[in-house]
Amino acid sequence: MFGFTPEEIEAVGLPLSLTVLMVWMLLIIWNLAKESKAGKFGTIVLFFVLSFGMIGFVAKTIIQKFLGL
């Protein structure tokens, strides 16, 4: 497709789509905190707990790049 191999498309498409998905999930968490009137502390707790998996995924990627794996 347009001179790109499937591997090149995957190398760009997967991180891009996961980034968009993560931003969308953060917006959902923000909306949840706003609608529930969680306050500052409640919003921080919501973001920390509900985005813990995303933080782990990003940390794994950074560690892999740092260690050259």
PyMOL Python script that loads the backbone (N, CA, C, O; Angstrom):
from pymol import cmd

cmd.read_pdbstr("""\
ATOM      1  N   MET A   1       0.845  -1.177   0.000  1.00  0.00           N
ATOM      2  CA  MET A   1       0.000   0.000   0.000  1.00  0.00           C
ATOM      3  C   MET A   1       0.891   1.241   0.000  1.00  0.00           C
ATOM      4  O   MET A   1       1.634   1.482   0.951  1.00  0.00           O
ATOM      5  N   PHE A   2       0.810   2.012  -1.060  1.00  0.00           N
ATOM      6  CA  PHE A   2       1.560   3.258  -1.205  1.00  0.00           C
ATOM      7  C   PHE A   2       3.058   3.056  -1.059  1.00  0.00           C
ATOM      8  O   PHE A   2       3.762   3.980  -0.650  1.00  0.00           O
ATOM      9  N   GLY A   3       3.567   1.867  -1.384  1.00  0.00           N
ATOM     10  CA  GLY A   3       4.988   1.596  -1.318  1.00  0.00           C
ATOM     11  C   GLY A   3       5.497   1.199   0.050  1.00  0.00           C
ATOM     12  O   GLY A   3       6.708   1.118   0.254  1.00  0.00           O
ATOM     13  N   PHE A   4       4.600   0.948   0.996  1.00  0.00           N
ATOM     14  CA  PHE A   4       4.999   0.535   2.337  1.00  0.00           C
ATOM     15  C   PHE A   4       4.761  -0.954   2.511  1.00  0.00           C
ATOM     16  O   PHE A   4       3.800  -1.508   1.977  1.00  0.00           O
ATOM     17  N   THR A   5       5.636  -1.592   3.257  1.00  0.00           N
ATOM     18  CA  THR A   5       5.435  -3.004   3.567  1.00  0.00           C
ATOM     19  C   THR A   5       4.509  -3.119   4.769  1.00  0.00           C
ATOM     20  O   THR A   5       4.349  -2.160   5.524  1.00  0.00           O
ATOM     21  N   PRO A   6       3.900  -4.287   4.950  1.00  0.00           N
ATOM     22  CA  PRO A   6       3.033  -4.459   6.133  1.00  0.00           C
ATOM     23  C   PRO A   6       3.779  -4.233   7.447  1.00  0.00           C
ATOM     24  O   PRO A   6       3.192  -3.737   8.408  1.00  0.00           O
ATOM     25  N   GLU A   7       5.055  -4.587   7.503  1.00  0.00           N
ATOM     26  CA  GLU A   7       5.827  -4.382   8.724  1.00  0.00           C
ATOM     27  C   GLU A   7       6.001  -2.904   9.033  1.00  0.00           C
ATOM     28  O   GLU A   7       5.936  -2.496  10.193  1.00  0.00           O
ATOM     29  N   GLU A   8       6.224  -2.097   7.989  1.00  0.00           N
ATOM     30  CA  GLU A   8       6.371  -0.649   8.196  1.00  0.00           C
ATOM     31  C   GLU A   8       5.061  -0.027   8.658  1.00  0.00           C
ATOM     32  O   GLU A   8       5.049   0.862   9.509  1.00  0.00           O
ATOM     33  N   ILE A   9       3.972  -0.500   8.094  1.00  0.00           N
ATOM     34  CA  ILE A   9       2.659   0.018   8.497  1.00  0.00           C
ATOM     35  C   ILE A   9       2.378  -0.349   9.952  1.00  0.00           C
ATOM     36  O   ILE A   9       1.873   0.473  10.717  1.00  0.00           O
ATOM     37  N   GLU A  10       2.709  -1.595  10.336  1.00  0.00           N
ATOM     38  CA  GLU A  10       2.525  -2.011  11.726  1.00  0.00           C
ATOM     39  C   GLU A  10       3.408  -1.220  12.675  1.00  0.00           C
ATOM     40  O   GLU A  10       2.974  -0.853  13.767  1.00  0.00           O
ATOM     41  N   ALA A  11       4.649  -0.954  12.267  1.00  0.00           N
ATOM     42  CA  ALA A  11       5.591  -0.240  13.135  1.00  0.00           C
ATOM     43  C   ALA A  11       5.104   1.164  13.457  1.00  0.00           C
ATOM     44  O   ALA A  11       5.408   1.689  14.528  1.00  0.00           O
ATOM     45  N   VAL A  12       4.364   1.776  12.560  1.00  0.00           N
ATOM     46  CA  VAL A  12       3.838   3.122  12.791  1.00  0.00           C
ATOM     47  C   VAL A  12       2.414   3.059  13.334  1.00  0.00           C
ATOM     48  O   VAL A  12       2.058   3.815  14.238  1.00  0.00           O
ATOM     49  N   GLY A  13       1.610   2.166  12.789  1.00  0.00           N
ATOM     50  CA  GLY A  13       0.193   2.129  13.129  1.00  0.00           C
ATOM     51  C   GLY A  13      -0.110   1.678  14.535  1.00  0.00           C
ATOM     52  O   GLY A  13      -0.985   2.244  15.191  1.00  0.00           O
ATOM     53  N   LEU A  14       0.600   0.666  15.017  1.00  0.00           N
ATOM     54  CA  LEU A  14       0.317   0.153  16.359  1.00  0.00           C
ATOM     55  C   LEU A  14       0.599   1.182  17.450  1.00  0.00           C
ATOM     56  O   LEU A  14      -0.281   1.448  18.267  1.00  0.00           O
ATOM     57  N   PRO A  15       1.803   1.775  17.493  1.00  0.00           N
ATOM     58  CA  PRO A  15       2.024   2.789  18.536  1.00  0.00           C
ATOM     59  C   PRO A  15       1.088   3.996  18.407  1.00  0.00           C
ATOM     60  O   PRO A  15       0.646   4.554  19.412  1.00  0.00           O
ATOM     61  N   LEU A  16       0.792   4.393  17.174  1.00  0.00           N
ATOM     62  CA  LEU A  16      -0.099   5.533  16.968  1.00  0.00           C
ATOM     63  C   LEU A  16      -1.511   5.223  17.454  1.00  0.00           C
ATOM     64  O   LEU A  16      -2.126   6.039  18.140  1.00  0.00           O
ATOM     65  N   SER A  17      -2.022   4.053  17.103  1.00  0.00           N
ATOM     66  CA  SER A  17      -3.380   3.705  17.519  1.00  0.00           C
ATOM     67  C   SER A  17      -3.456   3.500  19.033  1.00  0.00           C
ATOM     68  O   SER A  17      -4.456   3.863  19.652  1.00  0.00           O
ATOM     69  N   LEU A  18      -2.417   2.926  19.634  1.00  0.00           N
ATOM     70  CA  LEU A  18      -2.424   2.762  21.088  1.00  0.00           C
ATOM     71  C   LEU A  18      -2.348   4.103  21.806  1.00  0.00           C
ATOM     72  O   LEU A  18      -2.958   4.285  22.860  1.00  0.00           O
ATOM     73  N   THR A  19      -1.600   5.038  21.236  1.00  0.00           N
ATOM     74  CA  THR A  19      -1.535   6.384  21.823  1.00  0.00           C
ATOM     75  C   THR A  19      -2.893   7.063  21.777  1.00  0.00           C
ATOM     76  O   THR A  19      -3.326   7.668  22.757  1.00  0.00           O
ATOM     77  N   VAL A  20      -3.563   6.961  20.636  1.00  0.00           N
ATOM     78  CA  VAL A  20      -4.904   7.554  20.504  1.00  0.00           C
ATOM     79  C   VAL A  20      -5.861   6.904  21.490  1.00  0.00           C
ATOM     80  O   VAL A  20      -6.665   7.593  22.118  1.00  0.00           O
ATOM     81  N   LEU A  21      -5.785   5.586  21.633  1.00  0.00           N
ATOM     82  CA  LEU A  21      -6.651   4.876  22.575  1.00  0.00           C
ATOM     83  C   LEU A  21      -6.385   5.310  24.014  1.00  0.00           C
ATOM     84  O   LEU A  21      -7.324   5.483  24.791  1.00  0.00           O
ATOM     85  N   MET A  22      -5.113   5.488  24.376  1.00  0.00           N
ATOM     86  CA  MET A  22      -4.771   5.915  25.732  1.00  0.00           C
ATOM     87  C   MET A  22      -5.271   7.329  26.020  1.00  0.00           C
ATOM     88  O   MET A  22      -5.778   7.599  27.109  1.00  0.00           O
ATOM     89  N   VAL A  23      -5.132   8.221  25.061  1.00  0.00           N
ATOM     90  CA  VAL A  23      -5.634   9.590  25.232  1.00  0.00           C
ATOM     91  C   VAL A  23      -7.147   9.572  25.390  1.00  0.00           C
ATOM     92  O   VAL A  23      -7.698  10.304  26.213  1.00  0.00           O
ATOM     93  N   TRP A  24      -7.819   8.736  24.602  1.00  0.00           N
ATOM     94  CA  TRP A  24      -9.269   8.618  24.701  1.00  0.00           C
ATOM     95  C   TRP A  24      -9.673   8.108  26.086  1.00  0.00           C
ATOM     96  O   TRP A  24     -10.632   8.607  26.674  1.00  0.00           O
ATOM     97  N   MET A  25      -8.946   7.117  26.609  1.00  0.00           N
ATOM     98  CA  MET A  25      -9.244   6.605  27.951  1.00  0.00           C
ATOM     99  C   MET A  25      -9.008   7.671  29.019  1.00  0.00           C
ATOM    100  O   MET A  25      -9.763   7.751  29.988  1.00  0.00           O
ATOM    101  N   LEU A  26      -7.968   8.490  28.851  1.00  0.00           N
ATOM    102  CA  LEU A  26      -7.727   9.576  29.810  1.00  0.00           C
ATOM    103  C   LEU A  26      -8.865  10.595  29.770  1.00  0.00           C
ATOM    104  O   LEU A  26      -9.253  11.128  30.810  1.00  0.00           O
ATOM    105  N   LEU A  27      -9.396  10.867  28.594  1.00  0.00           N
ATOM    106  CA  LEU A  27     -10.534  11.784  28.487  1.00  0.00           C
ATOM    107  C   LEU A  27     -11.779  11.186  29.149  1.00  0.00           C
ATOM    108  O   LEU A  27     -12.573  11.909  29.751  1.00  0.00           O
ATOM    109  N   ILE A  28     -11.945   9.881  29.037  1.00  0.00           N
ATOM    110  CA  ILE A  28     -13.068   9.221  29.709  1.00  0.00           C
ATOM    111  C   ILE A  28     -12.912   9.329  31.223  1.00  0.00           C
ATOM    112  O   ILE A  28     -13.885   9.598  31.928  1.00  0.00           O
ATOM    113  N   ILE A  29     -11.699   9.122  31.725  1.00  0.00           N
ATOM    114  CA  ILE A  29     -11.446   9.240  33.164  1.00  0.00           C
ATOM    115  C   ILE A  29     -11.716  10.676  33.624  1.00  0.00           C
ATOM    116  O   ILE A  29     -12.314  10.888  34.679  1.00  0.00           O
ATOM    117  N   TRP A  30     -11.275  11.660  32.832  1.00  0.00           N
ATOM    118  CA  TRP A  30     -11.514  13.066  33.174  1.00  0.00           C
ATOM    119  C   TRP A  30     -13.014  13.347  33.242  1.00  0.00           C
ATOM    120  O   TRP A  30     -13.482  14.014  34.165  1.00  0.00           O
ATOM    121  N   ASN A  31     -13.761  12.840  32.271  1.00  0.00           N
ATOM    122  CA  ASN A  31     -15.205  13.047  32.254  1.00  0.00           C
ATOM    123  C   ASN A  31     -15.864  12.361  33.451  1.00  0.00           C
ATOM    124  O   ASN A  31     -16.793  12.910  34.043  1.00  0.00           O
ATOM    125  N   LEU A  32     -15.396  11.176  33.807  1.00  0.00           N
ATOM    126  CA  LEU A  32     -15.921  10.467  34.962  1.00  0.00           C
ATOM    127  C   LEU A  32     -15.685  11.264  36.244  1.00  0.00           C
ATOM    128  O   LEU A  32     -16.579  11.374  37.083  1.00  0.00           O
ATOM    129  N   ALA A  33     -14.491  11.814  36.393  1.00  0.00           N
ATOM    130  CA  ALA A  33     -14.180  12.607  37.584  1.00  0.00           C
ATOM    131  C   ALA A  33     -15.025  13.873  37.633  1.00  0.00           C
ATOM    132  O   ALA A  33     -15.487  14.281  38.699  1.00  0.00           O
ATOM    133  N   LYS A  34     -15.225  14.494  36.468  1.00  0.00           N
ATOM    134  CA  LYS A  34     -16.006  15.729  36.418  1.00  0.00           C
ATOM    135  C   LYS A  34     -17.473  15.465  36.743  1.00  0.00           C
ATOM    136  O   LYS A  34     -18.083  16.208  37.512  1.00  0.00           O
ATOM    137  N   GLU A  35     -18.042  14.409  36.160  1.00  0.00           N
ATOM    138  CA  GLU A  35     -19.459  14.124  36.382  1.00  0.00           C
ATOM    139  C   GLU A  35     -19.738  13.645  37.809  1.00  0.00           C
ATOM    140  O   GLU A  35     -20.816  13.898  38.348  1.00  0.00           O
ATOM    141  N   SER A  36     -18.781  12.963  38.417  1.00  0.00           N
ATOM    142  CA  SER A  36     -18.996  12.465  39.775  1.00  0.00           C
ATOM    143  C   SER A  36     -18.630  13.499  40.837  1.00  0.00           C
ATOM    144  O   SER A  36     -18.801  13.257  42.032  1.00  0.00           O
ATOM    145  N   LYS A  37     -18.119  14.668  40.388  1.00  0.00           N
ATOM    146  CA  LYS A  37     -17.702  15.731  41.304  1.00  0.00           C
ATOM    147  C   LYS A  37     -16.738  15.177  42.354  1.00  0.00           C
ATOM    148  O   LYS A  37     -16.948  15.334  43.556  1.00  0.00           O
ATOM    149  N   ALA A  38     -15.679  14.526  41.872  1.00  0.00           N
ATOM    150  CA  ALA A  38     -14.749  13.814  42.748  1.00  0.00           C
ATOM    151  C   ALA A  38     -13.848  14.747  43.538  1.00  0.00           C
ATOM    152  O   ALA A  38     -13.306  14.328  44.560  1.00  0.00           O
ATOM    153  N   GLY A  39     -13.664  15.964  43.124  1.00  0.00           N
ATOM    154  CA  GLY A  39     -12.747  16.867  43.800  1.00  0.00           C
ATOM    155  C   GLY A  39     -11.319  16.600  43.344  1.00  0.00           C
ATOM    156  O   GLY A  39     -11.064  15.734  42.507  1.00  0.00           O
ATOM    157  N   LYS A  40     -10.389  17.370  43.921  1.00  0.00           N
ATOM    158  CA  LYS A  40      -8.987  17.233  43.490  1.00  0.00           C
ATOM    159  C   LYS A  40      -8.399  15.880  43.867  1.00  0.00           C
ATOM    160  O   LYS A  40      -7.796  15.202  43.036  1.00  0.00           O
ATOM    161  N   PHE A  41      -8.577  15.495  45.125  1.00  0.00           N
ATOM    162  CA  PHE A  41      -7.995  14.229  45.581  1.00  0.00           C
ATOM    163  C   PHE A  41      -8.650  13.044  44.875  1.00  0.00           C
ATOM    164  O   PHE A  41      -7.963  12.107  44.468  1.00  0.00           O
ATOM    165  N   GLY A  42      -9.949  13.081  44.729  1.00  0.00           N
ATOM    166  CA  GLY A  42     -10.663  12.001  44.042  1.00  0.00           C
ATOM    167  C   GLY A  42     -10.258  11.882  42.585  1.00  0.00           C
ATOM    168  O   GLY A  42     -10.154  10.777  42.052  1.00  0.00           O
ATOM    169  N   THR A  43     -10.029  13.023  41.936  1.00  0.00           N
ATOM    170  CA  THR A  43      -9.584  13.009  40.546  1.00  0.00           C
ATOM    171  C   THR A  43      -8.194  12.401  40.430  1.00  0.00           C
ATOM    172  O   THR A  43      -7.922  11.628  39.511  1.00  0.00           O
ATOM    173  N   ILE A  44      -7.318  12.751  41.361  1.00  0.00           N
ATOM    174  CA  ILE A  44      -5.967  12.181  41.350  1.00  0.00           C
ATOM    175  C   ILE A  44      -6.032  10.670  41.547  1.00  0.00           C
ATOM    176  O   ILE A  44      -5.337   9.921  40.861  1.00  0.00           O
ATOM    177  N   VAL A  45      -6.860  10.227  42.476  1.00  0.00           N
ATOM    178  CA  VAL A  45      -6.995   8.794  42.730  1.00  0.00           C
ATOM    179  C   VAL A  45      -7.566   8.084  41.505  1.00  0.00           C
ATOM    180  O   VAL A  45      -7.083   7.019  41.121  1.00  0.00           O
ATOM    181  N   LEU A  46      -8.581   8.665  40.901  1.00  0.00           N
ATOM    182  CA  LEU A  46      -9.160   8.069  39.693  1.00  0.00           C
ATOM    183  C   LEU A  46      -8.120   7.942  38.583  1.00  0.00           C
ATOM    184  O   LEU A  46      -7.998   6.885  37.963  1.00  0.00           O
ATOM    185  N   PHE A  47      -7.374   9.011  38.333  1.00  0.00           N
ATOM    186  CA  PHE A  47      -6.364   8.960  37.285  1.00  0.00           C
ATOM    187  C   PHE A  47      -5.290   7.930  37.606  1.00  0.00           C
ATOM    188  O   PHE A  47      -4.864   7.190  36.719  1.00  0.00           O
ATOM    189  N   PHE A  48      -4.846   7.870  38.855  1.00  0.00           N
ATOM    190  CA  PHE A  48      -3.779   6.936  39.211  1.00  0.00           C
ATOM    191  C   PHE A  48      -4.249   5.489  39.078  1.00  0.00           C
ATOM    192  O   PHE A  48      -3.576   4.662  38.463  1.00  0.00           O
ATOM    193  N   VAL A  49      -5.398   5.197  39.656  1.00  0.00           N
ATOM    194  CA  VAL A  49      -5.873   3.811  39.688  1.00  0.00           C
ATOM    195  C   VAL A  49      -6.306   3.342  38.304  1.00  0.00           C
ATOM    196  O   VAL A  49      -5.930   2.251  37.875  1.00  0.00           O
ATOM    197  N   LEU A  50      -7.086   4.148  37.609  1.00  0.00           N
ATOM    198  CA  LEU A  50      -7.619   3.707  36.327  1.00  0.00           C
ATOM    199  C   LEU A  50      -6.602   3.765  35.198  1.00  0.00           C
ATOM    200  O   LEU A  50      -6.784   3.101  34.178  1.00  0.00           O
ATOM    201  N   SER A  51      -5.543   4.539  35.355  1.00  0.00           N
ATOM    202  CA  SER A  51      -4.533   4.595  34.294  1.00  0.00           C
ATOM    203  C   SER A  51      -3.267   3.832  34.667  1.00  0.00           C
ATOM    204  O   SER A  51      -2.241   3.976  34.002  1.00  0.00           O
ATOM    205  N   PHE A  52      -3.328   3.020  35.725  1.00  0.00           N
ATOM    206  CA  PHE A  52      -2.154   2.280  36.177  1.00  0.00           C
ATOM    207  C   PHE A  52      -1.646   1.316  35.105  1.00  0.00           C
ATOM    208  O   PHE A  52      -0.436   1.160  34.941  1.00  0.00           O
ATOM    209  N   GLY A  53      -2.546   0.673  34.380  1.00  0.00           N
ATOM    210  CA  GLY A  53      -2.145  -0.233  33.305  1.00  0.00           C
ATOM    211  C   GLY A  53      -1.444   0.496  32.174  1.00  0.00           C
ATOM    212  O   GLY A  53      -0.475  -0.012  31.610  1.00  0.00           O
ATOM    213  N   MET A  54      -1.929   1.683  31.839  1.00  0.00           N
ATOM    214  CA  MET A  54      -1.280   2.483  30.790  1.00  0.00           C
ATOM    215  C   MET A  54       0.114   2.912  31.237  1.00  0.00           C
ATOM    216  O   MET A  54       1.050   2.916  30.439  1.00  0.00           O
ATOM    217  N   ILE A  55       0.250   3.269  32.499  1.00  0.00           N
ATOM    218  CA  ILE A  55       1.558   3.668  33.030  1.00  0.00           C
ATOM    219  C   ILE A  55       2.537   2.500  32.926  1.00  0.00           C
ATOM    220  O   ILE A  55       3.698   2.692  32.565  1.00  0.00           O
ATOM    221  N   GLY A  56       2.077   1.305  33.238  1.00  0.00           N
ATOM    222  CA  GLY A  56       2.918   0.121  33.127  1.00  0.00           C
ATOM    223  C   GLY A  56       3.339  -0.151  31.695  1.00  0.00           C
ATOM    224  O   GLY A  56       4.487  -0.516  31.441  1.00  0.00           O
ATOM    225  N   PHE A  57       2.417   0.024  30.758  1.00  0.00           N
ATOM    226  CA  PHE A  57       2.726  -0.205  29.348  1.00  0.00           C
ATOM    227  C   PHE A  57       3.775   0.789  28.853  1.00  0.00           C
ATOM    228  O   PHE A  57       4.707   0.407  28.145  1.00  0.00           O
ATOM    229  N   VAL A  58       3.627   2.045  29.218  1.00  0.00           N
ATOM    230  CA  VAL A  58       4.588   3.070  28.812  1.00  0.00           C
ATOM    231  C   VAL A  58       5.939   2.820  29.476  1.00  0.00           C
ATOM    232  O   VAL A  58       6.982   2.967  28.838  1.00  0.00           O
ATOM    233  N   ALA A  59       5.924   2.442  30.754  1.00  0.00           N
ATOM    234  CA  ALA A  59       7.179   2.152  31.465  1.00  0.00           C
ATOM    235  C   ALA A  59       7.902   0.975  30.825  1.00  0.00           C
ATOM    236  O   ALA A  59       9.126   0.996  30.695  1.00  0.00           O
ATOM    237  N   LYS A  60       7.155  -0.050  30.424  1.00  0.00           N
ATOM    238  CA  LYS A  60       7.762  -1.210  29.773  1.00  0.00           C
ATOM    239  C   LYS A  60       8.449  -0.802  28.476  1.00  0.00           C
ATOM    240  O   LYS A  60       9.554  -1.260  28.186  1.00  0.00           O
ATOM    241  N   THR A  61       7.810   0.042  27.711  1.00  0.00           N
ATOM    242  CA  THR A  61       8.390   0.507  26.453  1.00  0.00           C
ATOM    243  C   THR A  61       9.661   1.312  26.702  1.00  0.00           C
ATOM    244  O   THR A  61      10.654   1.137  25.996  1.00  0.00           O
ATOM    245  N   ILE A  62       9.638   2.191  27.698  1.00  0.00           N
ATOM    246  CA  ILE A  62      10.813   3.011  28.006  1.00  0.00           C
ATOM    247  C   ILE A  62      11.960   2.133  28.498  1.00  0.00           C
ATOM    248  O   ILE A  62      13.111   2.343  28.114  1.00  0.00           O
ATOM    249  N   ILE A  63      11.652   1.154  29.344  1.00  0.00           N
ATOM    250  CA  ILE A  63      12.684   0.258  29.857  1.00  0.00           C
ATOM    251  C   ILE A  63      13.298  -0.556  28.726  1.00  0.00           C
ATOM    252  O   ILE A  63      14.513  -0.752  28.692  1.00  0.00           O
ATOM    253  N   GLN A  64      12.471  -1.029  27.805  1.00  0.00           N
ATOM    254  CA  GLN A  64      12.982  -1.800  26.666  1.00  0.00           C
ATOM    255  C   GLN A  64      13.904  -0.941  25.804  1.00  0.00           C
ATOM    256  O   GLN A  64      14.947  -1.422  25.359  1.00  0.00           O
ATOM    257  N   LYS A  65      13.549   0.300  25.563  1.00  0.00           N
ATOM    258  CA  LYS A  65      14.392   1.184  24.776  1.00  0.00           C
ATOM    259  C   LYS A  65      15.709   1.485  25.504  1.00  0.00           C
ATOM    260  O   LYS A  65      16.776   1.535  24.891  1.00  0.00           O
ATOM    261  N   PHE A  66      15.610   1.686  26.828  1.00  0.00           N
ATOM    262  CA  PHE A  66      16.788   2.004  27.631  1.00  0.00           C
ATOM    263  C   PHE A  66      17.772   0.846  27.678  1.00  0.00           C
ATOM    264  O   PHE A  66      18.982   1.051  27.589  1.00  0.00           O
ATOM    265  N   LEU A  67      17.256  -0.371  27.818  1.00  0.00           N
ATOM    266  CA  LEU A  67      18.107  -1.548  27.898  1.00  0.00           C
ATOM    267  C   LEU A  67      18.490  -2.106  26.532  1.00  0.00           C
ATOM    268  O   LEU A  67      19.344  -2.988  26.435  1.00  0.00           O
ATOM    269  N   GLY A  68      17.870  -1.601  25.493  1.00  0.00           N
ATOM    270  CA  GLY A  68      18.172  -2.059  24.136  1.00  0.00           C
ATOM    271  C   GLY A  68      17.627  -3.429  23.816  1.00  0.00           C
ATOM    272  O   GLY A  68      18.221  -4.165  23.028  1.00  0.00           O
ATOM    273  N   LEU A  69      16.512  -3.780  24.412  1.00  0.00           N
ATOM    274  CA  LEU A  69      15.902  -5.092  24.164  1.00  0.00           C
ATOM    275  C   LEU A  69      14.999  -5.074  22.962  1.00  0.00           C
ATOM    276  O   LEU A  69      14.409  -6.098  22.617  1.00  0.00           O
TER     277      LEU A  69
END
""", "prot")
cmd.dss("prot")
cmd.show_as("cartoon", "prot")
cmd.util.cbc("prot")
cmd.orient("prot")
